[in-house]
Amino acid sequence: MEKIRILIASDLPEYRQELTEMLSEEQDFLIIGEAVNGPNAVKKSEHLVPDIILMDINAPITEGIEATEKITLAHPGIGVIIISVNEEAAVMRQAMMAGAGDIIYKNQVREGEVAQSIRRLYQAQKTRNASITSGVGDKDLKLRAPQVVTVFGAKGGAGKTTMAVNIAAGIANETKRRVALMDLNLQFGDVASYMNIQPRRTIAEFVQERNQWDTQLLNSYLIPHNSGVKILAAPLRPEDADLVTPEQIERIITILRESFDYIIIDSPPYISDTLLTALDTSNQIILVMSMDLPAVKNVKLSLNLLDTLHHSGKTKLVINRGAKQFGVDIHDVEKTIDFLAAEEVPSEGNTVVNAANKGVPFVLSHPQTPVSKAVQRVARMIVDDSGYQNDLRQGKEKGNKNKKTGFKNIFRR
């Protein structure tokens, strides 16, 4: 199902929470982030490129209207819905002149009205985009919005670096689009080793550049790989990790968006400010879990954190090294963590270890193996923008209904 990607902007935390809970019940909606005010909404629209922004303009009004104007001028494909308690005609005119697609007054909101407004504006934006861009399908338009994907492991040894490297190589190989791979494990990053490259300059040297940061400068620090992926390597020395700040990570991601279709981020095996920045700017999060009880506990804690940060809606759970002989059943795990797995990658040690030792992604060296096919499905899930919890739960409910119908038909015979 095609998802409408929504950013919620309000200076009231309780109102953001209320909107998030209400809209999360809609199967075709995906809440991709929150903004605490107008300027923050402008900033996040650059990173997340939502389809619709709900802009609460009450404190102050001019800030929300100015933000709406900046967003709609910079991104004509984004629709903005103003939410206000002020019903003055002058405010309505200002909002419409700023580019708002609709205005909703809080004291007049009826049940379902916000959802209807979102769908109506989304369809209008699609029609408008189609008329501007001739000969390009909706799917191609959607793919043009750069996707930042953070691969996050709830504990060390989950296989997140293996997953990140092979996802990046798989997307580059299949789509022929521009893919960047950033190693955010700043102390002990292994992406360069997994890709058999020896970086001379890394992210640590880049952040010390006194020149104005731009695409050309950053590109000189990216290492091309024969898979088509370009790599921003982690520092060569663990102590250099302190040179990189969350603000710098945010700027780097912004620059990468200007010239890459997909930015894959390999994250550290612990929670840090730089990781939180990556998660906040990501369009999709791949949460990797190995099949052991400590990992289940850590994934449950990680999901609680992601839910608190309002990132659970864009999170996709991938079970790595899944095998029944380990004594942990995937269905029991899903019940325990109350989260459905989007994909299960089988345990295939020989292929994975040999590929890592040779520095060649196994999706390229052994594309027909079960583990490669599973990772290719994860890559396709990212490209197709599918595998979210609403999709999985809806599919599960539909499957259960079909089973019940099948049993009824059997008994009727």
C-alpha positions as CSV (number, residue, x, y, z in Angstrom):
1,M,0.0,0.0,0.0
2,E,1.2,3.5,-0.9
3,K,2.0,5.4,2.3
4,I,1.4,9.1,2.8
5,R,4.5,10.4,4.7
6,I,3.6,12.9,7.3
7,L,5.6,15.4,9.4
8,I,3.8,16.9,12.5
9,A,4.9,20.4,13.6
10,S,3.7,22.0,16.8
11,D,5.3,23.7,19.9
12,L,2.9,21.7,22.1
13,P,4.3,18.2,22.9
14,E,0.9,16.9,24.0
15,Y,-0.7,18.0,20.8
16,R,2.0,16.4,18.7
17,Q,1.4,13.2,20.7
18,E,-2.4,13.4,20.2
19,L,-2.0,13.9,16.4
20,T,0.5,11.1,16.2
21,E,-1.7,8.6,18.0
22,M,-4.7,9.6,16.0
23,L,-3.1,9.4,12.6
24,S,-1.1,6.2,13.3
25,E,-4.4,4.3,13.3
26,E,-4.7,5.1,9.6
27,Q,-3.3,2.2,7.4
28,D,-2.1,4.5,4.6
29,F,-0.4,7.1,6.9
30,L,3.3,7.0,8.0
31,I,4.4,9.5,10.7
32,I,8.1,10.1,9.7
33,G,8.9,12.8,12.3
34,E,8.0,15.7,14.5
35,A,9.1,19.4,14.6
36,V,8.9,21.6,17.7
37,N,8.3,24.9,15.8
38,G,8.3,26.5,12.4
39,P,12.1,26.8,11.8
40,N,12.5,23.2,12.9
41,A,9.9,22.1,10.4
42,V,11.8,23.9,7.6
43,K,14.9,22.1,8.7
44,K,13.3,18.6,8.9
45,S,11.5,19.0,5.6
46,E,14.9,19.2,4.0
47,H,16.0,15.9,5.6
48,L,12.8,13.9,5.6
49,V,11.0,15.2,2.5
50,P,7.5,14.4,3.7
51,D,4.4,14.3,1.5
52,I,2.3,16.4,4.0
53,I,3.2,18.6,6.9
54,L,0.7,19.4,9.6
55,M,1.7,22.9,10.7
56,D,0.3,24.2,14.1
57,I,0.8,27.9,13.8
58,N,-0.5,29.1,17.2
59,A,2.7,30.2,18.8
60,P,3.5,32.4,17.1
61,I,1.4,32.6,14.0
62,T,3.9,34.5,11.8
63,E,6.5,31.8,12.5
64,G,4.3,29.0,11.2
65,I,3.3,31.0,8.1
66,E,6.9,32.0,7.3
67,A,7.9,28.4,7.7
68,T,5.0,27.3,5.3
69,E,6.2,29.8,2.7
70,K,9.8,28.6,2.9
71,I,8.8,25.0,2.6
72,T,6.4,25.3,-0.3
73,L,8.9,27.5,-2.2
74,A,11.8,25.1,-1.7
75,H,9.7,21.9,-2.1
76,P,6.6,22.4,-4.3
77,G,5.8,18.7,-4.0
78,I,5.2,19.0,-0.2
79,G,1.7,19.9,0.9
80,V,1.2,21.9,4.1
81,I,-2.0,21.9,6.2
82,I,-2.3,24.8,8.6
83,I,-3.9,24.0,12.0
84,S,-5.0,27.1,13.9
85,V,-7.2,28.4,16.7
86,N,-7.3,31.8,15.0
87,E,-10.2,32.1,12.6
88,E,-9.5,35.7,11.4
89,A,-9.9,36.1,7.6
90,A,-6.5,38.0,7.5
91,V,-4.7,34.9,8.9
92,M,-6.4,32.7,6.4
93,R,-5.3,34.9,3.5
94,Q,-1.7,35.0,4.8
95,A,-1.7,31.2,5.1
96,M,-3.0,30.7,1.6
97,M,-0.6,33.2,0.1
98,A,2.2,31.3,1.9
99,G,1.2,28.2,0.0
100,A,-0.9,26.3,2.5
101,G,-3.0,23.6,0.8
102,D,-5.7,23.6,3.5
103,I,-6.6,25.2,6.9
104,I,-8.2,23.4,9.8
105,Y,-9.5,25.2,12.9
106,K,-9.0,23.3,16.1
107,N,-12.3,24.1,17.7
108,Q,-14.2,23.0,14.5
109,V,-12.4,19.7,13.9
110,R,-14.7,16.7,13.5
111,E,-13.7,13.1,13.8
112,G,-11.8,12.0,10.7
113,E,-11.5,15.6,9.2
114,V,-7.7,15.8,9.6
115,A,-7.3,12.4,7.8
116,Q,-9.7,13.5,5.0
117,S,-7.8,16.8,4.6
118,I,-4.4,14.9,4.4
119,R,-5.7,12.5,1.7
120,R,-7.4,15.2,-0.3
121,L,-4.3,17.4,-0.4
122,Y,-2.0,14.4,-1.1
123,Q,-4.1,13.5,-4.2
124,A,-4.1,17.1,-5.3
125,Q,-0.3,17.3,-5.0
126,K,0.1,14.0,-6.9
127,T,-2.0,15.4,-9.8
128,R,-0.1,18.7,-9.8
129,N,3.3,16.8,-9.8
130,A,2.2,14.6,-12.6
131,S,1.2,17.6,-14.7
132,I,4.5,19.3,-14.1
133,T,6.7,16.3,-14.8
134,S,5.6,14.7,-18.0
135,G,6.5,11.1,-18.9
136,V,7.6,10.2,-15.3
137,G,5.6,7.7,-13.3
138,D,4.6,8.3,-9.6
139,K,7.0,5.6,-8.5
140,D,9.9,7.3,-10.2
141,L,8.9,10.7,-8.7
142,K,8.8,9.0,-5.3
143,L,12.3,7.5,-5.7
144,R,13.7,11.0,-6.5
145,A,13.3,12.0,-2.9
146,P,16.7,10.9,-1.3
147,Q,16.3,8.1,1.2
148,V,18.4,8.1,4.4
149,V,18.5,4.6,5.9
150,T,20.1,3.8,9.2
151,V,21.0,0.2,9.9
152,F,20.8,-0.2,13.7
153,G,21.7,-3.2,15.8
154,A,20.3,-3.6,19.3
155,K,23.6,-5.1,20.4
156,G,27.1,-5.8,19.1
157,G,27.4,-8.9,16.9
158,A,23.9,-8.6,15.4
159,G,25.4,-8.3,11.9
160,K,24.5,-4.7,11.2
161,T,27.7,-3.9,9.3
162,T,27.3,-7.0,7.2
163,M,23.7,-5.9,6.5
164,A,24.6,-2.2,5.8
165,V,27.4,-3.1,3.3
166,N,25.3,-5.7,1.4
167,I,22.2,-3.5,1.4
168,A,24.2,-0.6,-0.1
169,A,25.8,-2.9,-2.7
170,G,22.4,-4.6,-3.5
171,I,20.6,-1.3,-4.1
172,A,23.4,0.1,-6.2
173,N,23.6,-3.1,-8.3
174,E,19.9,-3.4,-8.8
175,T,18.7,0.2,-9.3
176,K,21.9,1.7,-10.8
177,R,21.2,4.8,-8.6
178,R,23.6,6.8,-6.6
179,V,24.3,5.2,-3.2
180,A,26.5,6.5,-0.4
181,L,27.5,4.4,2.6
182,M,28.5,6.3,5.8
183,D,30.3,4.5,8.6
184,L,29.0,6.1,11.8
185,N,30.7,3.5,14.1
186,L,33.2,6.3,14.8
187,Q,35.4,4.3,17.2
188,F,35.7,0.9,15.6
189,G,34.0,1.1,12.2
190,D,34.6,-1.9,9.8
191,V,32.9,-0.8,6.6
192,A,36.2,-0.1,4.9
193,S,37.5,-3.6,5.8
194,Y,34.2,-5.2,4.6
195,M,34.6,-3.4,1.2
196,N,38.4,-4.2,1.0
197,I,39.5,-0.5,0.8
198,Q,42.2,1.4,2.7
199,P,41.0,5.0,3.3
200,R,43.6,7.7,3.5
201,R,41.1,10.3,4.6
202,T,38.0,9.8,6.7
203,I,35.1,11.6,8.3
204,A,37.5,12.8,11.0
205,E,39.6,14.7,8.5
206,F,36.6,16.0,6.7
207,V,35.0,17.7,9.8
208,Q,38.3,19.5,10.4
209,E,38.2,21.2,6.9
210,R,38.1,24.9,7.3
211,N,36.8,25.4,3.8
212,Q,33.1,25.9,3.1
213,W,31.5,22.5,3.1
214,D,29.8,21.5,-0.1
215,T,29.2,18.6,-2.4
216,Q,32.5,18.9,-4.2
217,L,34.5,18.9,-1.0
218,L,32.6,16.0,0.6
219,N,32.9,14.0,-2.7
220,S,36.7,14.2,-2.5
221,Y,36.5,12.3,0.8
222,L,34.2,9.6,-0.5
223,I,35.9,6.4,-1.7
224,P,34.4,4.8,-4.8
225,H,33.9,1.0,-4.7
226,N,33.5,-1.2,-7.7
227,S,29.9,-2.0,-6.6
228,G,29.0,1.6,-7.4
229,V,28.8,2.6,-3.8
230,K,30.7,5.6,-2.5
231,I,32.0,5.3,1.1
232,L,32.6,7.8,3.9
233,A,34.9,5.9,6.2
234,A,35.1,5.9,10.0
235,P,38.2,7.5,11.7
236,L,41.3,5.4,11.6
237,R,42.0,6.0,15.3
238,P,39.3,5.5,18.1
239,E,40.3,8.7,19.8
240,D,39.4,10.7,16.7
241,A,35.7,9.8,17.2
242,D,35.4,12.8,19.6
243,L,36.2,15.2,16.7
244,V,32.8,14.4,15.1
245,T,29.7,16.1,16.5
246,P,26.0,15.5,16.0
247,E,25.6,18.9,14.2
248,Q,28.4,17.9,11.8
249,I,26.7,14.6,11.1
250,E,23.4,16.4,10.3
251,R,25.3,18.8,7.9
252,I,27.0,15.8,6.2
253,I,23.7,14.0,5.6
254,T,22.2,17.2,4.2
255,I,25.1,17.5,1.7
256,L,24.9,13.9,0.7
257,R,21.2,14.3,0.0
258,E,22.1,16.8,-2.8
259,S,23.9,14.2,-4.9
260,F,22.8,10.7,-3.7
261,D,19.5,8.8,-4.0
262,Y,20.2,6.5,-1.1
263,I,22.4,7.2,2.0
264,I,23.0,4.0,4.0
265,I,24.3,4.6,7.5
266,D,26.1,1.9,9.5
267,S,25.5,2.8,13.2
268,P,27.5,2.2,16.4
269,P,26.5,-0.7,18.7
270,Y,25.5,1.8,21.4
271,I,23.3,4.8,21.8
272,S,25.1,8.1,21.2
273,D,24.2,11.6,20.2
274,T,25.4,11.1,16.7
275,L,23.3,7.9,16.4
276,L,20.2,9.9,17.6
277,T,20.9,12.5,14.9
278,A,21.1,9.8,12.3
279,L,17.8,8.2,13.4
280,D,16.1,11.6,13.5
281,T,17.2,12.4,9.9
282,S,16.4,8.9,8.5
283,N,13.5,8.1,6.3
284,Q,13.8,4.4,7.1
285,I,15.4,2.5,10.0
286,I,16.5,-1.1,9.7
287,L,16.6,-2.7,13.1
288,V,18.8,-5.8,13.0
289,M,18.3,-8.6,15.6
290,S,20.1,-11.9,16.1
291,M,18.2,-14.9,17.4
292,D,19.2,-15.2,21.0
293,L,17.5,-14.2,24.3
294,P,19.8,-11.3,25.2
295,A,19.2,-9.8,21.7
296,V,15.4,-10.1,22.2
297,K,15.7,-8.1,25.5
298,N,17.8,-5.4,23.8
299,V,15.5,-5.2,20.8
300,K,12.5,-4.7,23.1
301,L,14.4,-1.8,24.9
302,S,15.4,-0.4,21.6
303,L,11.8,-0.4,20.3
304,N,10.7,1.4,23.4
305,L,13.3,4.0,22.8
306,L,12.3,4.4,19.1
307,D,8.7,4.6,20.1
308,T,9.5,7.4,22.6
309,L,11.4,9.2,19.9
310,H,8.4,8.7,17.5
311,H,10.6,6.6,15.1
312,S,8.9,3.3,15.5
313,G,6.6,4.1,12.5
314,K,9.6,4.1,10.1
315,T,11.3,1.1,11.7
316,K,11.6,-2.3,10.0
317,L,12.8,-5.3,12.0
318,V,15.1,-7.8,10.2
319,I,16.0,-11.0,11.9
320,N,19.6,-12.0,11.1
321,R,21.0,-15.5,11.2
322,G,17.5,-17.0,11.8
323,A,17.5,-20.7,12.3
324,K,15.1,-23.0,14.2
325,Q,17.9,-25.0,15.8
326,F,18.9,-22.1,18.0
327,G,15.7,-22.8,20.0
328,V,14.1,-19.3,19.6
329,D,11.0,-19.2,17.5
330,I,10.4,-16.1,15.5
331,H,6.6,-16.0,16.3
332,D,7.4,-16.2,20.0
333,V,9.8,-13.3,19.5
334,E,7.2,-11.2,17.7
335,K,4.7,-11.7,20.5
336,T,7.3,-10.8,23.2
337,I,8.4,-7.6,21.6
338,D,5.0,-6.8,20.1
339,F,6.6,-6.1,16.7
340,L,6.4,-8.0,13.5
341,A,9.6,-9.0,11.5
342,A,9.7,-7.6,8.0
343,E,12.3,-10.1,6.8
344,E,14.3,-13.1,8.1
345,V,17.9,-13.6,6.9
346,P,19.1,-17.2,7.2
347,S,22.3,-18.3,8.9
348,E,24.9,-19.1,6.3
349,G,28.3,-18.7,7.9
350,N,30.6,-19.9,5.1
351,T,29.2,-17.4,2.6
352,V,29.2,-14.5,5.0
353,V,32.6,-15.0,6.6
354,N,34.4,-15.7,3.3
355,A,32.9,-12.6,1.8
356,A,34.0,-10.5,4.8
357,N,37.5,-11.9,4.7
358,K,37.8,-11.2,1.0
359,G,36.2,-7.7,1.3
360,V,33.5,-8.5,-1.3
361,P,29.8,-8.1,-0.5
362,F,28.2,-11.5,-0.8
363,V,25.2,-10.1,-2.7
364,L,27.6,-9.6,-5.6
365,S,30.0,-12.6,-5.2
366,H,27.2,-15.2,-4.4
367,P,23.9,-13.6,-5.5
368,Q,22.1,-17.0,-5.7
369,T,22.6,-18.1,-2.1
370,P,19.7,-18.0,0.3
371,V,21.4,-15.3,2.5
372,S,22.0,-13.1,-0.6
373,K,18.4,-13.4,-1.8
374,A,17.1,-12.5,1.7
375,V,19.3,-9.4,1.9
376,Q,18.2,-8.5,-1.7
377,R,14.6,-8.6,-0.4
378,V,15.6,-6.2,2.4
379,A,17.1,-3.9,-0.2
380,R,14.0,-4.1,-2.4
381,M,11.9,-3.3,0.7
382,I,13.9,-0.1,1.1
383,V,13.5,0.8,-2.6
384,D,9.8,0.0,-2.6
385,D,9.3,1.8,0.7
386,S,7.4,-1.2,2.2
387,G,7.7,-3.5,5.2
388,Y,6.3,-1.1,7.8
389,Q,4.3,-2.4,10.8
390,N,0.9,-1.2,9.4
391,D,1.6,-3.2,6.2
392,L,2.7,-6.3,8.0
393,R,-0.2,-6.2,10.5
394,Q,-2.7,-5.6,7.8
395,G,-1.3,-8.5,5.8
396,K,-1.4,-10.8,8.8
397,E,-5.0,-9.9,9.6
398,K,-6.0,-10.5,6.0
399,G,-4.2,-13.9,6.1
400,N,-6.0,-14.9,9.3
401,K,-9.4,-14.0,7.7
402,N,-8.6,-16.1,4.7
403,K,-7.7,-19.0,6.9
404,K,-11.0,-18.7,8.7
405,T,-12.9,-18.5,5.5
406,G,-11.0,-21.6,4.2
407,F,-12.0,-23.5,7.3
408,K,-15.7,-22.5,6.9
409,N,-15.6,-23.7,3.3
410,I,-14.2,-27.0,4.3
411,F,-16.8,-27.6,6.9
412,R,-19.6,-26.7,4.4
413,R,-18.6,-29.4,2.0
